[in-house]
Structure formats: structure tokens, C-alpha cells
Amino acid sequence: MAALRRTLHMATLPAGTRRALAGSLASSCLADRGLWDKLHAQPRLGSVPTFDWFFGYEEAQGLLLPLLQGARAACPVRVLDVGCGTSSLCTGIYSKCPHPVDVLGVDFSPVAVSHMNSLLEGGQGQTPLRPGHPASCLRFMQADAQNLEPVASSGSFQLVLDKGTWDAVTRGGLEGAYQLLSECLRVLSPQGTLIQFSDEDPDIRLPCLEQGSQGWTIAVQELGPFRGITYFAYLVQGSH
């Protein structure tokens, strides 16, 4: 969607790469794995190990940490990031949360998964990631977010994160987006929270979520502005 392309933040990529990717994104379907393999294979400037659409962990931590604190009855709190790419969300939760967390990042791009596993283990000249709590763990796996059966059982996560994944999948059609939502809710604990991060206006997103999340409570919270753009956190929650 145009909103997603408008908000891509490519400051960590060389200028030539940014121009090439901007052209690719404008002419390609964002639900195509080949496009994301190409993107994640691009070199990064300096020592920046992650790459975030919209924003990263630092901007979202004010929302995430209270939710993790509230879910401490589950020890560790299980967190799933669908379409994690090379974002800092998983690594930030793992390294900054003071409570035990079990974080799983899944992406259909093997290039992204390989990069994040290398980062976790201290590859590419990086220091190995250290957990914020000794009992915390972090894993990355290749998986299709529209079919999480191979990696996640029903009701097994207290927090499910989707940062821009719905936005990308909808480029391939709403049917795929609703399948993504269905899988996120399937693996979510009845008392858990799904967060969709997007810049899409609530007038557009909320009717879709209401149609696909019957029986769940839906709320929206503004985030930002970051770099002049206001984002939204769409929270789909069970009973608390």
C-alpha cells in the first residue's frame, strides 16, 4: 500500500541501494518473498545490525514493557513476532526486558532469519546479544505467518507482534491478510494481546480487525510522531 512505501526508513542503507529498493518497492508486490530476500541481503552502513520499517524497539518500548509486566503470571512470557525481518523488536525485548521472556521471531525470508541468527550468536563483527534476564531466550525461525502450525501451537503466546506484516500481506489480497490475522489469534493466549503496528488510518484498519477478530476486544493507540509521521498500535486482546 502507498502508506507503507511512504514510510520506509532506509537511512541505514547506501544511497544507491536506497534508490534501487525504492524502485523495487514501487513496482513489486510486498507479499513477494523474493523482494524481501533481496532487501535483507543488502549491506548495512557502519555497525548498524538491524533494519526497521516504521520504527524500532526504542520507540515501542513504552507500550511493550507494561504489557510484558502485566503478563508475568506466565513465566517466561512468550512473545511471537510475525514477519520479524531484521527488526530490533525481538532483540530489544530480549536484551532490555528485566523479566523472563521467551521470544520467537519468524519470517518467510531465509535471508532475514540467517542474518538475525548470526546477530544473536555474535556474527558479523557484533558482540553476542545478552539477555535482560538470565532466564530469557531468543530464537529465529523461517516460517510463513499465514501458516504457523509447524512452529506454534494454539494459545501458546501471551504477546504477538505484527509490525507492518499485515500491511505487506494485504498487497497480495485481503484474503491472505485475514488468514494472517486468524493464525495470530490462534496462537495467542485467550488472555493475551496481539499488536499490529502500522501507519494505516483507523477508519480503514478497524473495520477489518472487527470483522476478523469477533469475540476479541480491539483498541487503538497513537504512537509518535516519529520523523514527522504518526503511527498506530492496534491492540487485539482477550479477557484479562
N, C-alpha and C positions, 0 to 999 in steps of 0.2 A: 504494500500500500504506500501511497505517496508520503504519508506521515512518517513511516519508518525510514524511507530513504532520506527524508528531510533531516532526520535527527541523527544520522550516523555520525559518530565522532571518530575521526581517523587520524588524530594527531600523533599517534604512536607509529604511523607508517610513513615511509618515504613519500615525497611529493609525487613522484612518477607512479608509484603504486596506488596512491590515493586516487589519482586521475583515472587509472585503468580500472580500479574497482568501482568507482562511481559510474563509469560507463557500463560495466557488467551488471551492476545492481539495477540500473535504469532499464536494461533490456532483458533481464533474466527473471525467472520465477524464483522467489525467495524460498520456496519449498523444495528447491532442487539441491540435492546433496552435493553435486559436483561444484556448484558455485561456492558452497561453504568450505569444501576441501581446498579449493583454490585460495580462498580468503585466508584460512587458517595456516596455509603454507607460506604466506608472505613473511618476509623478515621484519623484525621489530627494531625500532631505533633504541640505541643505548641499552640499558639494563631493564627496560620495562617488560616484565614477563607475561602479563595478561593484557587482554584487549576487551573493552566493554562497549556494547551498544548502550545508548541512553546514558547510563551512569554505572558506577561500581559499588562495591560493598560500603565504602565510607559514606556515601550519600544515603544508603538504605539502612544503615545500622540502627538509626533511631527508631525505626519501625520493627526491625528484625529482633533486636536483643530483648525487648519486652515480651514478644511472643515466645521466644525461646525460654525466657524466665518463667512465663506462665505455664509452659508445657513440661516443667521439671518433674512432674509426677512420673513421667516416662523417663527412665534413666538407663542409657542415654536417650536424649531427644533425637529422633530420627528425622533427617532432613533430606529431601529429594529436590534436585534442581534439574528440570527437564529442558533439554536443549541448552545445556550449560555452556557450550562453546569453549572459549578460553577466557571466560569472565572471572572476575575476582570475587564473585558472590560465595562460591564454595570455599575457596581458600581463606577468605576473610572470616567466615563463620568458624571454620576450623581453627584458625590461628588466634582469633580475638574473643570467642565466646568463653567466659570463665566457667561455664557448666559443661558437663559431659555431653558431647554431641556425636552422632554417627551420621556423617554426611556422604551422600552419593550423588555424583554428577553424571548425567547420561547425555549423550549426544549421538546423532546418527553419522557424524563425520569422524572416521578413524583418525584423521589428521589432528583434529582438536583433542580427542581422547589421548592420543600419543603425546601430544605436547603437554597436557596437564599432568599425566603420569610422570613424565620426565621432570616437570617442575616440582612435583611433590617429592620426588626422590633426590632432588638437588642437581639435576642435569642442567645443561646449557649454561654452565658457569654460575648457577644460582645456589644459594645456601638452602639445604633441605628445610622444608616447612616444619615449624614446631607448633604443636597444638596448644591452644589456650588452656586446656585442662589435660592432665596426663592420661585420662581415660578416653579422650576423644579420638576418633578415627575419620579418615577421608579416603574415598575411593572414586575412581572414574571408570566408566564402562561404556562401550558402544552399544546403543540401543535406540530403537525407534520409539519416540514418545507417544506415538499413536498405538503402540502395542507393547506395554510394559510387562506382560506376563512372564517373559524369560528372566526378568531381574527384580520384580517386586510383587509381593503377594498383597491381597486385598487388605485395606485398613492398616497398613504397616508403617505409615509415616505420620508424624504429628505436624509437619510443615512441608508443603510442596511449593516450589518456586517456579515461576514461568516469567522470564524477563525477555519479552519480545518474541517468544516462540509462537504464541497464538498469532501474532501479527504476521510472522513469516508463513505459517501454515495456511492462513486464510488466502494467501496469494495463489494457492493451489485449489481453493474452493472451501466453502463453509462446511461441507460435509467432513473434511479432514480436521477442521478446527473443532467441530463438535466431538469427533472421535478422540482428539487430544484431551479435551475437557473431561470426557467420560472416563478416560484412563486415569487422569489426575485425581478425580473424585473417587474412583475405585480403590486406588492405593492409599487414599487419605483416611486417617483415623476418623471415626464419627465425631470425635471432639476436636479434630484438627483444623488447620487453616491452609487454604490454597491462596497464594498471592499471584496475581497477574500484574506485572509491571508494564506500562505502555504509555504512549502519548496520545492514544486514541480517545476521543471525546466520550464522556459518559453517556451522552444521548445515543451514541452508536453501540458502545460496548455493553451497557447494562441490559438492554432488551435481549441480546444474545445470551448473556450469562443467566438471565432469569429463565429463558427457555430451556437451557441445558443444565440448570442446577436446581431443579424443583426439589423442595424439601430442605434446601440449604439456605442460610442467611447470607445476603450479599450486601456489602458496604463498599464505599469508595473513599479514598483519602488522597488529597493532593500532595505531591512531592515537588520540591524545588521552589522557584525555578533554578535549574542548573544550566549554565551557559545560555541563559535567557529563555529557556523552554520549560514550561510546566508539564510535569508528568503525573500519572495517576497510579495508585496501587488499588487494584480491585481485589477485595478480600471475600472469599467464599468460605464460610465457616459452618461447622456443625454445632451441636449443642454443647455448652460449656457449663 
